[in-house]
Amino acid sequence: MTRFCSLLLLLGWLGGASRSAAQPVHRRLLPAGVSGRALAARHRTFYQLAPLHQPPQGVLVLLPGRGEPARKVFRATRLAQEAAARGFVVLVLGLNDRIYLDSLSTQVLDAAIGQVVRATPALAARVVVGGFSAGGQLAVAYAETVRRDSTRRPWQLRAVLGVDPPLDLGAHWQRAQQHLAAQDCPALQAGDARIVRELSQAFGGSPAQVPAVYLARSAFVERDALGGNARYLRRLPIRIYCEPDLLFWQQQYCGALQLTDLNAPSAAAFVACLQRQGNGQAQYLQTTGKGFQGKHRMPHSWSIVAAADCAAWLQQCLR
């Protein structure tokens, strides 16, 4: 859950026990501006892991959770290393200061992918994107953007994955506001306030005030028959991972939390919506007891992904 990111940072991202990668991680820089817009240094920087074997077979873009430094993704999960072993060029972008896809983040993603595709044109039809938490929302929303505007980019997406992402931003706002009004979750109050403030300012109001904006800007809207922008993913392989350990959240953070406060129900509804529309390649994977950061239990984490299995699935999506 995105509202827990500040608490995760307080835990020091204890998932930091890294295994050494077979290939070095390289720091890259995008041009100082994209589409006439100056980029801050944090948005220009991304990290690249080369494939173990040449020629490269695909491009995997991973997006960290809100507040998670991009470089730490290589320690939080083995997915990048497993994908590199299967021939992927892996990019990790530092779009970790937002929960919604805007024009800037779209341009940064376009620029980073474009840089790799220009160097190796054969990869243009072999791009996959994924992300954790808020990064998962960005990854799914970006996939929808690419599929909707397919003629604007010289590359194609072959798959998308999300790790416990908050896909329905209107519902995300409402959950946060309900707990703020009830004042029943003091440990999560700062995160809830930030969600309400950020989305209200960016979208021009609450979901009740500007429902069309939330429909247009969310990766998924459960109240819409076609899932809002989810309809653009009817033919794309998708995996969504969640570990909805409600008891953990109630015992550790707030006894008033309900299952609907977690990202999992909305994520499951997203996959079910796509399956109803004929997407037989949309998968919802619910794990149990997999979520840890280091030795500390944390069901909202990259570790719920079985990295080798996921990398094998990504490779299969390229065929």
Secondary structure, DSSP 4 states (H G I P E B T S, - for coil): -GGGHHHHHHTT--TT-PPPPSS-EEEEE--SEETTEE--HHHHEEEEE--SSSS--EEEEEEPPTT--GGGHHHH-SHHHHHHHTTEEEEEE---S-SS--HHHHHHHHHHHHHHHHH-GGGGG-EEEEEETHHHHHHHHHHHHHHHTGGGSS--EEEEEEES----HHHHHHHHHHHHHHT--GGGHHHHHHHHHHHHHHHTS-TTT-HHHHHHHSS--TTSTT-GGGGGGTTS-EEEEE---HHHHHHHT-TT--GGGSSHHHHHHHHHHHHHTT-TTEEEEE-SS--EETTEE-SSSGGGS-HHHHHHHHHHHT-
